[in-house]
């Protein structure tokens, strides 16, 4: 049975991140994609020029409409933006028996802030609702009130601190670490598992965090255990980055190629 995966996130009109990336990743990984929009953005591969948040009541109404009619097998939460929207989403998902992947989207790759500083505390309060939270190093540091991890030991300490905040698992993304590797760290229960990976020399990395969390939600919705789902999601993103050279989109941080497996046999 194809799982139904709900993305709750902002819109990226350039198609590389946000809900648009989530829909592509969910579809490519074997799920049926649904979406509740939290924000409209004006952005491209070079940056974000405008953001308009959706009213919290409308965000909640979108989720309610889906819950009233469609089975939800997993949820990916991305850009929430404000404390009222965070609370509206938490209330709208109350009682849902499906894994929730929380990607704490705070700052765009261009440096534009996507979560109000005042909303960080509200985001901390919903961590216990998540099956797994997927921060990068700056986001993790913000959530645990520390400086950004600069080595694996600091990553392990911050992953444990996040785990203590309540989620069942933490997938801490190590792409900001210096060096030629891009290791991610999965913390689950008493276990820490490193997911190794080479650093891919590419500027086509727009939306990688959105893509990873959406793929992870899809694999969880398909019934995979967390450790295997995380490994599968990481491998999918790596292949999407590696295949992005087939795309010609924008002059900044280009998108990954979500459908690299589908397009690989097509002639140019």
C-alpha positions as CSV (number, residue, x, y, z in Angstrom):
1,X,0.0,0.0,0.0
2,X,1.3,3.4,-0.9
3,X,1.6,5.6,2.2
4,X,0.0,9.0,2.4
5,X,2.6,11.6,3.6
6,X,1.6,15.1,4.7
7,X,4.1,18.0,4.4
8,X,3.4,21.0,6.5
9,X,5.8,23.7,5.3
10,X,6.3,26.9,3.3
11,X,6.1,27.3,-0.4
12,X,9.2,27.8,-2.6
13,X,8.1,29.1,-6.1
14,X,11.5,28.1,-7.6
15,X,10.7,24.5,-6.8
16,X,13.9,23.5,-5.0
17,X,12.9,23.7,-1.3
18,X,9.8,23.8,0.9
19,X,6.6,22.1,-0.1
20,X,7.6,21.8,-3.7
21,X,10.8,19.9,-2.8
22,X,8.8,17.8,-0.3
23,X,6.2,16.7,-2.9
24,X,9.0,15.7,-5.3
25,X,10.9,13.8,-2.6
26,X,7.8,12.0,-1.2
27,X,6.8,11.0,-4.7
28,X,10.2,9.8,-5.7
29,X,10.6,7.7,-2.5
30,X,7.3,5.9,-3.0
31,X,4.6,8.0,-1.2
32,X,1.5,9.9,-2.0
33,X,2.3,13.6,-1.2
34,X,-0.1,16.0,0.5
35,X,0.6,19.5,1.7
36,X,-0.6,22.2,4.1
37,X,1.0,25.5,3.3
38,X,2.3,27.7,6.2
39,X,4.0,30.5,4.3
40,X,4.3,32.0,0.9
41,X,7.8,33.1,-0.1
42,X,9.2,35.0,-3.0
43,X,12.6,33.3,-3.5
44,X,14.8,31.8,-6.1
45,X,18.2,30.0,-6.0
46,X,19.9,33.3,-4.9
47,X,17.8,34.2,-1.9
48,X,14.5,35.1,-0.3
49,X,13.0,38.5,-1.2
50,X,9.7,38.3,0.6
51,X,7.8,36.1,3.1
52,X,4.1,36.2,3.9
53,X,2.9,33.8,6.7
54,X,-0.5,32.1,6.3
55,X,-3.0,32.8,9.1
56,X,-2.7,30.1,11.8
57,X,-6.4,29.3,11.5
58,X,-6.0,28.6,7.8
59,X,-3.0,26.3,8.4
60,X,-5.1,24.4,11.0
61,X,-8.0,24.2,8.6
62,X,-5.9,22.7,5.9
63,X,-4.7,19.9,8.2
64,X,-8.2,19.4,9.6
65,X,-9.6,18.9,6.0
66,X,-7.0,16.3,5.3
67,X,-7.5,14.5,8.6
68,X,-11.3,14.4,8.0
69,X,-11.0,12.5,4.8
70,X,-7.5,10.9,4.3
71,X,-5.4,8.4,6.2
72,X,-2.1,10.0,7.2
73,X,0.8,7.6,7.5
74,X,3.5,10.1,8.3
75,X,4.0,13.8,8.6
76,X,6.9,16.1,7.7
77,X,7.0,19.5,9.4
78,X,9.2,22.2,7.9
79,X,8.9,26.0,8.0
80,X,6.5,27.1,10.7
81,X,7.8,30.7,11.0
82,X,5.9,32.0,14.0
83,X,4.8,30.8,17.5
84,X,1.1,31.0,16.7
85,X,1.6,28.8,13.7
86,X,3.6,26.3,15.7
87,X,0.9,26.1,18.3
88,X,-1.8,25.8,15.6
89,X,0.0,22.9,14.0
90,X,0.6,21.1,17.3
91,X,-3.1,21.4,18.1
92,X,-4.2,20.3,14.6
93,X,-2.1,17.1,14.9
94,X,-3.2,16.2,18.4
95,X,-4.0,12.5,18.7
96,X,-2.6,11.6,15.2
97,X,-1.1,8.1,15.4
98,X,1.6,8.6,12.7
99,X,5.3,9.4,12.9
100,X,6.2,13.1,12.7
101,X,9.5,14.2,11.3
102,X,10.3,17.8,12.5
103,X,12.8,19.7,10.4
104,X,13.4,22.9,12.4
105,X,13.7,25.3,9.5
106,X,15.2,28.5,11.0
107,X,17.5,30.0,8.3
108,X,17.6,29.6,4.5
109,X,20.8,28.6,2.8
110,X,21.0,32.2,1.6
111,X,21.1,33.4,5.2
112,X,17.5,34.7,5.3
113,X,15.8,33.9,8.7
114,X,12.7,31.8,8.3
115,X,11.7,31.4,12.0
116,X,11.2,34.4,14.2
117,X,13.7,34.4,17.1
118,X,10.8,34.7,19.5
119,X,9.3,31.4,18.2
120,X,12.3,29.2,19.0
121,X,10.9,28.5,22.5
122,X,7.6,27.4,21.1
123,X,9.4,25.1,18.7
124,X,11.3,23.6,21.7
125,X,8.0,22.8,23.3
126,X,6.8,20.6,20.4
127,X,10.0,18.5,20.2
128,X,8.4,15.7,22.3
129,X,5.7,15.3,19.6
130,X,8.3,14.3,17.0
131,X,9.3,10.8,16.1
132,X,12.6,12.4,14.9
133,X,13.9,15.9,14.6
134,X,16.4,16.7,11.8
135,X,18.4,19.9,12.6
136,X,21.6,21.0,10.9
137,X,24.4,22.2,13.2
138,X,23.3,25.9,13.5
139,X,19.7,24.8,14.2
140,X,20.8,22.3,16.8
141,X,23.0,24.9,18.6
142,X,20.1,27.3,18.7
143,X,17.7,24.7,20.1
144,X,20.1,23.6,22.9
145,X,21.4,27.1,23.5
146,X,25.1,26.3,22.7
147,X,27.6,27.4,20.2
148,X,27.6,25.5,16.9
149,X,29.3,22.1,17.0
150,X,32.7,22.0,15.3
151,X,33.6,18.4,15.8
152,X,32.0,14.9,16.3
153,X,32.3,15.1,20.1
154,X,30.2,18.3,20.2
155,X,27.7,16.8,17.7
156,X,27.2,13.8,20.0
157,X,26.7,16.0,23.1
158,X,24.2,18.2,21.3
159,X,22.3,15.2,19.8
160,X,22.0,13.7,23.3
161,X,20.8,17.1,24.6
162,X,18.1,17.3,21.9
163,X,17.1,13.7,22.6
164,X,16.6,14.6,26.2
165,X,14.1,17.3,25.1
166,X,11.7,14.6,24.1
167,X,11.7,13.3,20.5
168,X,12.2,9.6,20.0
169,X,15.1,10.2,17.7
170,X,17.5,12.9,16.4
171,X,19.1,13.0,13.0
172,X,21.8,15.6,13.4
173,X,23.1,16.7,10.0
174,X,26.9,17.3,9.9
175,X,27.2,19.1,6.5
176,X,28.6,22.2,8.2
177,X,31.5,20.3,9.7
178,X,34.9,21.2,8.2
179,X,36.7,18.7,6.1
180,X,36.0,16.3,3.3
181,X,33.3,14.3,5.0
182,X,29.6,15.0,5.6
183,X,28.7,12.7,8.5
184,X,25.2,12.7,10.0
185,X,24.5,11.4,13.5
186,X,21.4,9.4,14.5
187,X,20.6,9.4,18.2
188,X,17.9,6.9,19.2
189,X,17.5,5.7,22.8
190,X,20.9,4.9,24.2
191,X,22.3,4.4,20.7
192,X,24.4,6.8,18.6
193,X,24.9,5.7,15.0
194,X,27.1,7.6,12.6
195,X,26.0,7.8,8.9
196,X,29.1,8.5,6.9
197,X,29.2,10.2,3.6
198,X,31.6,12.1,1.4
199,X,31.2,15.9,1.0
200,X,30.0,16.4,-2.6
201,X,31.6,19.3,-4.4
202,X,28.4,20.9,-5.7
203,X,26.5,24.3,-5.6
204,X,23.3,22.4,-6.3
205,X,22.2,21.9,-2.7
206,X,19.2,24.2,-2.4
207,X,16.5,22.4,-0.3
208,X,18.6,19.5,0.8
209,X,17.3,19.7,4.4
210,X,13.7,19.8,3.2
211,X,14.4,16.9,0.8
212,X,16.0,14.7,3.5
213,X,13.2,15.2,6.0
214,X,10.5,14.5,3.4
215,X,12.3,11.4,2.3
216,X,12.7,10.2,5.9
217,X,9.0,10.7,6.6
218,X,8.2,8.7,3.5
219,X,10.4,5.8,4.5
220,X,8.9,5.8,8.0
221,X,5.4,5.9,6.5
222,X,6.4,2.8,4.5
223,X,7.1,1.1,7.7
224,X,10.9,1.1,7.8
225,X,12.6,1.3,11.2
226,X,14.2,4.7,12.0
227,X,17.8,3.6,11.5
228,X,17.2,2.1,8.1
229,X,14.8,5.0,7.1
230,X,17.6,7.5,8.0
231,X,20.2,5.6,6.0
232,X,17.8,5.4,3.0
233,X,17.0,9.1,3.1
234,X,20.6,10.1,3.3
235,X,21.5,7.9,0.3
236,X,18.6,9.4,-1.7
237,X,19.7,12.9,-1.0
238,X,23.3,12.1,-2.0
239,X,22.1,10.6,-5.3
240,X,19.9,13.7,-5.9
241,X,22.9,16.0,-5.4
242,X,25.1,13.8,-7.6
243,X,22.5,13.8,-10.3
244,X,21.7,17.6,-10.2
245,X,24.2,18.3,-13.0
246,X,21.5,17.3,-15.4
247,X,19.4,20.3,-14.3
248,X,19.9,23.9,-15.4
249,X,18.0,25.9,-12.8
250,X,19.1,29.4,-11.6
251,X,22.4,31.1,-11.0
252,X,22.8,30.6,-7.2
253,X,22.4,27.4,-5.1
254,X,20.6,25.2,-7.6
255,X,18.2,22.4,-6.6
256,X,18.9,18.8,-6.3
257,X,17.5,16.3,-8.9
258,X,14.7,14.7,-7.0
259,X,13.8,12.4,-9.9
260,X,17.3,11.4,-10.8
261,X,16.3,7.7,-10.8
262,X,13.4,8.3,-13.2
263,X,15.3,10.5,-15.6
264,X,18.5,8.6,-15.8
265,X,17.5,6.6,-18.9
266,X,16.1,9.6,-20.8
267,X,18.2,11.1,-23.5
268,X,19.2,14.8,-23.1
